[in-house]
Amino acid sequence: MSNVFDVLKERGFIEQCTHEDEIREMLGKESTTFYIGFDPTADSLHIGHFLQIMVMTHMQKHGHRPIALIGGGTTMVGDPTDKTDMRKMLTREQIKANGEKFKLVFKKFLDFSDGKALMLDNADWLLELNYVELLREIGVHFSVNRMLAADCYKSRMEKGLTFLEFNYMIMQSYDFYVLYKDYNCKLQLGGNDQWSNILGGTELIRRKSGGQAYGMTFSLLTTSDGKKMGKTEKGALWLDPEKTTPYDFYQYWRNIDDADVRKCLSLLTFLPMDEVERLSSLEGAEINKAKEILAYEVTKMIHGEEDAEKAQQTARSLFVKQGDSDDMPTTEFKSAEIAQMDIIEILIGTGLVPSKSEGRRLVTQGGVQVDGEKVEGLDYKLPPEKISGGSVIIKKGKKTHHKIKID
């Protein structure tokens, strides 16, 4: 069987390793227990988390044992990494409810039967800690100078780093120590923004037990020009269909830049690499076939085959036939109500624009169509025949379609 390290490297996951040769050798000769932590700061995982789930799935397929660690304790403090302000404080109940939703997603991708994977919550050990004991047993091993030099804290120093958040690295490091001691977990994985926290854990294990633990980080999901992927007009690209519909999810991947196709096929699907290379080398209009496959594969994994098929059919009916579909995002209006509305009010009412100024800019630049006809003026209202027709399709820009039902 191939070494999972080589698989992850070839597919473009690996960014940094504490000991590259030793990690590769370990993953090639023994079943290794590893962990990734997920702080339930929201009621759904997002696409950045999915990248981590893909890594766990690759690892498990190659015979290694994942620990999906729910950060019920660490979320009480909040990770300052990549944040300009302190995270919103959540109650224990909110954190617990969010964590339960995360668990449902992990069960879709990982096999937890017969101890092949574990799901743990760091609240089980962190919330019981004695403060003075923690300072004496764990705090003594951390240098404040070194902690302040870490990227996760440096970026917050100007805005103000609270003592609460300053403890986050110690808590995450303690997690790794507990998992090493109790579950023989030798490897922590995470996004590249977690590098400092992971190093804290490997160092704590070395100082406390004399043992050797390892860390490996993965590229964050970014576009070819370095922007974080998974940001939409409505916020994050969530895995929960209540927060990001399967159609919107599919459309996000269908509309990515040509330059990002290879990266996304490598990281977010299980397609063999020769197929990834073939699809990403397509040129011109042909590259759209690769984007369709990408969108279908990722949507199928997250939302299931039926929703992926529906999203694909809806997208095709819009883009190929410029037609209509029941699965398109839809807003309903009363005929008397919409007859009084100008195009800006309609755009705001459907959620296609967040403000009147954005609506005006869009219309002025020729970026709005109604049933395939460009809207020319800001005072445009739907003509009576369209209102009596029962529905219209509004197109925003090149790619966003929205159906209006009129009764």
C-alpha positions in Angstrom: 0.0 0.0 0.0 1.3 3.5 -0.8 2.5 5.8 2.0 -0.2 8.3 2.8 2.5 11.0 3.3 3.3 10.7 -0.4 -0.4 10.8 -1.3 -0.9 14.0 0.7 2.3 15.5 -0.7 1.3 14.8 -4.3 -2.2 16.2 -3.8 -0.8 19.4 -2.4 -1.9 19.2 1.2 1.3 19.4 3.2 2.7 22.8 4.1 5.0 22.2 7.1 6.3 19.3 9.1 8.2 19.1 12.4 10.3 16.2 11.2 9.5 15.3 7.6 11.6 12.1 7.2 10.6 10.7 10.5 6.9 11.4 9.9 7.0 9.7 6.5 8.8 6.7 7.9 6.3 6.4 10.8 3.3 6.6 8.5 4.9 4.0 6.2 5.6 1.3 8.8 2.9 1.6 11.6 -0.7 2.5 12.2 -0.4 5.9 13.7 -3.0 7.7 16.0 -3.3 11.4 15.0 -5.7 14.2 15.8 -7.2 17.3 14.5 -9.1 19.8 16.7 -12.3 21.5 15.7 -13.6 24.4 17.9 -17.4 24.5 17.6 -17.6 28.3 17.4 -20.6 28.1 15.0 -23.5 25.7 14.4 -22.0 24.3 11.2 -18.6 23.3 9.8 -17.4 25.3 6.8 -15.4 24.4 3.7 -12.1 25.1 5.5 -12.9 22.3 7.9 -13.8 20.0 5.0 -10.2 20.2 3.9 -9.2 18.8 7.3 -11.8 16.1 7.0 -10.4 15.1 3.6 -7.0 14.6 5.2 -8.5 12.5 8.0 -10.2 10.3 5.4 -7.0 9.8 3.4 -5.2 8.9 6.6 -7.8 6.4 7.7 -7.9 4.8 4.3 -4.2 4.1 4.7 -4.7 2.4 8.0 -4.2 5.3 10.5 -6.5 6.1 13.4 -8.1 9.6 13.5 -9.2 11.4 16.6 -11.7 14.1 15.8 -11.4 16.4 18.8 -14.3 18.7 19.5 -13.0 21.8 21.3 -15.7 22.1 23.9 -13.1 23.4 26.4 -10.9 25.5 24.0 -14.0 27.2 22.6 -14.7 28.6 26.1 -11.5 30.7 25.6 -11.4 31.2 21.8 -8.5 30.9 19.4 -6.9 34.3 18.6 -5.4 33.0 15.4 -6.3 34.9 12.3 -8.6 37.2 14.3 -8.3 41.0 14.6 -10.8 41.0 17.5 -11.7 38.7 20.3 -14.1 35.9 19.4 -17.7 36.2 20.6 -18.1 34.4 24.0 -20.4 31.4 23.7 -22.2 29.6 26.6 -21.5 26.0 27.4 -24.9 25.0 26.1 -24.3 26.7 22.7 -20.9 25.1 22.4 -22.3 21.7 23.2 -25.1 22.1 20.7 -22.7 23.2 18.0 -20.4 20.2 18.8 -23.3 17.7 18.3 -23.8 19.1 14.8 -20.1 18.7 14.0 -20.2 15.0 15.1 -22.9 14.2 12.5 -20.6 15.4 9.7 -17.6 13.4 11.0 -19.7 10.2 11.1 -20.5 10.7 7.3 -16.8 10.5 6.4 -15.0 8.5 9.0 -15.5 4.9 10.2 -15.8 4.9 14.0 -16.6 1.1 14.3 -14.3 -1.0 16.4 -12.2 1.9 17.6 -11.0 2.7 14.0 -11.5 6.4 14.8 -12.4 8.3 18.0 -14.5 11.3 18.7 -13.5 13.1 21.9 -14.3 16.5 23.6 -11.5 18.4 25.3 -14.1 19.8 27.8 -13.8 16.4 29.5 -10.3 17.3 30.8 -9.9 21.0 30.4 -13.0 22.1 32.4 -11.9 20.0 35.4 -8.4 21.5 35.7 -7.2 23.1 38.9 -5.7 26.5 38.1 -2.7 26.5 40.4 -1.9 22.9 39.6 -2.0 23.8 35.8 0.4 26.7 36.3 2.8 24.5 38.2 2.6 21.4 36.1 2.1 22.9 32.6 2.7 26.7 32.7 6.3 26.3 33.9 7.2 24.7 30.5 6.1 27.8 28.5 8.3 30.8 27.7 6.3 34.0 27.5 8.9 35.5 25.2 8.6 32.6 22.7 4.8 32.7 22.9 4.7 36.4 22.1 6.8 35.8 19.0 4.3 33.3 17.6 2.3 34.5 14.6 -1.0 33.7 16.3 -0.3 36.3 19.0 1.9 38.8 17.1 -1.0 39.8 14.8 -3.1 40.6 17.9 -0.6 42.6 19.9 -1.5 45.9 18.4 -5.2 45.6 18.9 -4.8 44.1 22.3 -4.5 40.5 23.3 -6.5 39.4 26.4 -5.0 37.2 29.0 -7.9 34.8 28.3 -6.8 34.3 24.7 -3.1 34.2 25.7 -3.9 30.8 27.4 -5.2 29.2 24.2 -1.8 27.9 23.1 -1.3 26.3 26.6 -4.7 24.6 26.4 -4.2 23.2 22.9 -0.7 22.0 23.8 -2.2 20.3 26.9 -4.7 18.6 24.6 -1.9 17.0 22.6 -0.2 16.0 25.9 -3.3 14.3 27.2 -4.0 12.5 23.9 -0.3 11.4 23.7 -0.4 10.0 27.2 -3.9 8.4 27.1 -4.3 7.4 23.5 -0.7 7.1 22.2 -1.5 9.9 19.8 1.9 10.9 18.2 0.8 13.3 15.5 -1.2 16.5 15.4 -2.5 17.9 12.1 -4.1 21.2 11.4 -4.3 24.2 9.1 -1.0 26.2 8.6 -2.4 28.9 10.9 -2.1 26.3 13.8 1.7 25.8 13.4 2.7 27.7 16.7 0.1 25.9 18.7 1.2 22.5 17.4 4.8 23.2 18.2 3.7 24.1 21.7 2.2 20.6 22.1 5.2 18.7 20.7 7.5 20.7 23.0 5.3 20.1 26.1 5.3 16.3 25.4 9.1 16.3 25.1 9.5 18.2 28.4 6.8 16.4 30.4 7.4 12.8 29.2 10.6 12.8 27.2 8.6 11.4 24.3 8.7 12.3 20.7 5.5 13.7 19.1 5.1 15.3 15.6 3.2 18.0 13.9 2.1 18.6 10.3 0.2 21.4 8.8 -1.8 21.9 5.6 -2.2 24.7 3.2 -5.2 26.8 3.9 -7.7 26.7 1.0 -6.8 29.8 -1.0 -7.3 31.0 -4.5 -4.4 31.4 -7.0 -4.0 35.0 -5.9 -3.8 34.2 -2.2 -7.3 35.0 -1.1 -9.1 32.7 1.3 -11.5 30.4 -0.5 -15.0 29.8 0.7 -16.1 33.4 1.2 -19.4 34.2 -0.5 -21.6 37.3 -0.5 -23.7 35.7 2.2 -20.6 34.9 4.4 -18.8 31.5 4.8 -19.4 28.5 2.6 -21.1 26.3 5.1 -21.6 22.5 5.0 -25.1 22.7 6.6 -27.7 22.9 3.8 -29.8 25.2 6.0 -27.0 27.8 5.9 -25.7 27.3 2.3 -28.1 25.5 0.0 -26.8 22.6 -2.1 -27.4 24.7 -5.2 -25.4 27.7 -3.9 -22.7 25.3 -2.7 -22.5 23.7 -6.2 -22.5 27.1 -7.9 -19.5 28.2 -5.9 -17.3 25.4 -7.2 -18.8 25.7 -10.7 -17.8 29.3 -10.9 -14.2 29.2 -9.5 -11.3 30.7 -11.6 -9.7 28.5 -14.2 -6.4 28.8 -12.3 -7.9 27.1 -9.1 -9.3 24.0 -10.8 -6.3 21.8 -10.3 -5.9 22.7 -6.6 -9.6 22.2 -5.8 -9.8 18.8 -7.7 -6.6 17.6 -5.8 -7.7 18.7 -2.3 -11.5 18.4 -2.3 -12.1 15.2 -4.4 -10.8 11.6 -4.4 -10.4 11.6 -8.2 -7.1 9.9 -9.1 -4.3 12.3 -9.8 -3.9 11.4 -13.5 -7.6 12.3 -13.9 -7.0 15.6 -12.0 -4.1 16.4 -14.3 -6.2 15.6 -17.4 -9.2 17.7 -16.3 -7.1 20.7 -15.1 -5.2 20.8 -18.4 -8.4 21.4 -20.4 -8.4 24.8 -22.0 -10.9 27.5 -23.1 -14.6 26.5 -22.8 -13.5 22.9 -22.1 -12.3 23.8 -18.6 -16.0 24.2 -17.7 -16.3 20.4 -17.9 -13.7 20.1 -15.2 -15.5 22.7 -13.0 -18.8 20.8 -13.5 -17.1 17.6 -12.3 -15.5 19.4 -9.3 -18.8 21.0 -8.3 -20.7 17.7 -8.6 -18.1 15.6 -6.7 -17.8 18.0 -3.8 -21.6 18.6 -3.5 -22.2 14.8 -3.7 -19.8 14.2 -0.8 -21.3 16.9 1.4 -25.0 16.8 0.5 -25.5 13.4 -1.2 -26.0 12.2 -4.8 -29.6 13.4 -5.1 -28.9 17.0 -4.1 -25.8 17.0 -6.3 -27.9 15.8 -9.3 -30.5 18.4 -8.6 -28.0 21.2 -8.3 -26.3 20.1 -11.6 -29.6 19.9 -13.5 -30.6 23.4 -12.2 -27.3 24.9 -13.2 -27.4 23.3 -16.6 -31.0 24.5 -17.3 -29.9 28.0 -16.5 -26.5 28.1 -18.2 -27.2 25.9 -21.2 -30.8 26.7 -21.9 -31.2 29.9 -20.0 -34.4 28.2 -18.7 -36.3 27.8 -15.5 -36.0 25.4 -12.7 -37.9 24.6 -9.4 -34.6 24.3 -7.6 -33.4 27.8 -8.4 -33.3 30.3 -5.4 -36.8 31.8 -5.4 -38.6 34.8 -3.8 -42.4 35.2 -3.8 -44.2 38.5 -4.2 -47.8 39.5 -4.3 -48.7 41.0 -7.7 -50.0 44.3 -6.2 -46.8 44.6 -4.1 -44.3 44.0 -7.0 -46.2 46.3 -9.4 -45.2 49.2 -7.1 -41.5 48.3 -6.8 -38.7 49.6 -9.0 -35.8 47.3 -9.9 -33.6 48.4 -7.0 -36.4 47.5 -4.5 -36.8 44.2 -6.2 -33.1 43.4 -6.1 -33.0 44.2 -2.3 -36.2 42.2 -1.7 -34.7 39.1 -3.3 -31.4 39.5 -1.4 -29.4 39.9 -4.6 -27.9 43.1 -3.3 -27.4 44.3 0.2 -28.1 48.0 -0.3 -29.6 50.6 -2.7 -26.2 51.9 -3.6 -25.0 48.5 -4.7 -28.2 48.0 -6.6 -27.8 51.3 -8.5 -24.2 50.5 -9.3 -25.2 47.1 -10.7 -28.0 48.4 -12.9 -25.9 51.4 -14.1 -23.1 49.0 -15.2 -25.6 46.9 -17.1 -25.3 43.9 -14.7 -29.1 43.1 -14.4 -31.3 41.2 -16.8 -35.0 40.3 -16.5 -36.0 37.3 -18.5 -32.9 37.7 -20.6 -33.4 41.5 -21.3 -31.0 44.0 -19.9 -32.5 46.5 -17.5 -31.6 50.0 -18.8 -32.8 52.4 -16.2 -32.9 52.8 -12.4 -36.7 53.5 -12.6 -37.5 50.2 -14.4 -40.6 48.4 -13.1 -41.9 45.0 -14.2 -44.4 45.5 -17.1 -48.0 44.2 -16.5 -47.5 41.2 -18.9 -44.6 39.9 -16.8 -46.5 40.3 -13.6 -49.5 38.4 -15.0 -47.1 35.7 -16.3 -46.6 34.4 -12.8 -42.8 34.4 -12.7 -39.7 36.1 -14.0 -36.0 35.2 -13.8 -33.6 37.9 -12.7 -30.0 37.5 -13.7 -27.3 39.4 -11.8 -23.9 39.6 -13.5 -22.9 36.6 -15.5 -23.6 33.8 -13.1 -26.3 34.5 -10.5 -30.0 33.6 -11.4 -33.0 34.2 -9.1 -36.6 33.3 -9.7 -39.4 35.6 -8.7 -42.8 33.9 -8.2 -45.8 36.3 -8.5 -49.3 35.5 -7.2 
